[in-house]
Each structure stands twice: as C-alpha cells, then as structure tokens.
C-alpha cells in the first residue's frame, strides 16, 4: 500500500494527528483504552506517562528521533474518558455493616472512582476517618441514591453474584475432598 493510502487509512481511524518531521503521526485508542500512534505502516501502543511535566507516550517502535512524543489534548481527553468508563464498569457498593449506634446499614465503594463521578455522590457519604470504631473511610447509608447517580448495578444483584460465586467455590472444595 503506498504512503498516501496508508496515511488516508490512518487518518480515518484517528482522533487527532500531529505533523512531525518524520511525517504525520495519527493517534487513536484501541479496545483496551491504550493509545495507538501510527506513522506510515508502523504502530506504537502505550499508556500515557508523565515526562518533563507533560503527558507523553512511548513511540520507540516508530523509530523516531526521540522515544516519547507528547499526547495532543484531544487524545488525552479521549484516553481519560475511556479509562474512566472502564473504571466505572467495575464499581460496586459493598456492605460495610450495620451501625451499632443508629442501626443504619452502611456501604462503601469497592474501588476509587474518578473525581467527576465522586463529586456527584460525595454529599451522600460520611467520612469515618481512619477507624477507631472498626469502620474507616467514606461510607454511605444511602446506597440506592448512590447507585442511581452513578448508574451502578444494584447492590442486591451484586450480592447474588457473590453468593453464586461462594456456592461454586464450596462445590469445588467439596468435590476435592471426595
């Protein structure tokens, strides 16, 4: 395929391109949320790394003068959005237990969430600090509201998944003992 056709194909698939002295470099994202940098028929795949206070990706496989290239803002925005979407697909509320003072049932997030998502629900959480009472960190007594605002799978559905997983482990352990 000639260089013009390769550049045309790369430009159709790209989010953005930069003019480089070695030729145009086209940026896109792959299914794993990594950044693809294409220059001609060569491709580099990388996560964003911080170099000299700039977001950059490793492009050694493109055989350019320097091993890293700065990521254009539009590509960085698409990358962050894809990463955050992937994080939010894994977020669940898990039970932290029942308060001995109020009887309220408390829940916590299983992983940290992106700041823009946290802003939506921060007011629904209480900070229990570093513990003392056995609980620590940010907990909520309003899991349904949190689930709606973050568009999470309902906690009881997740609990059913855990029960099924625990039952499967029990069955495997029982089978091993026979």
Buried (B, 14 or more C-beta within 10 A) or exposed (E): EEEEEBBEBBEEEBBBBBEBEEBBBBBBBEEEBBBBBBBBEBBBBBEBEEBEEEBBBBBEBBEBEEBBBBBBEEBBEBBBEBBBEEBBEEBBBEBBEEBEEEEEBBBBBEEEBBEEBBEEBEEBBBEBEEEEEEBBBBBBBBBEEBBEBBEBEBBEEBBEEEEEEEEEEEEEEEEEEE
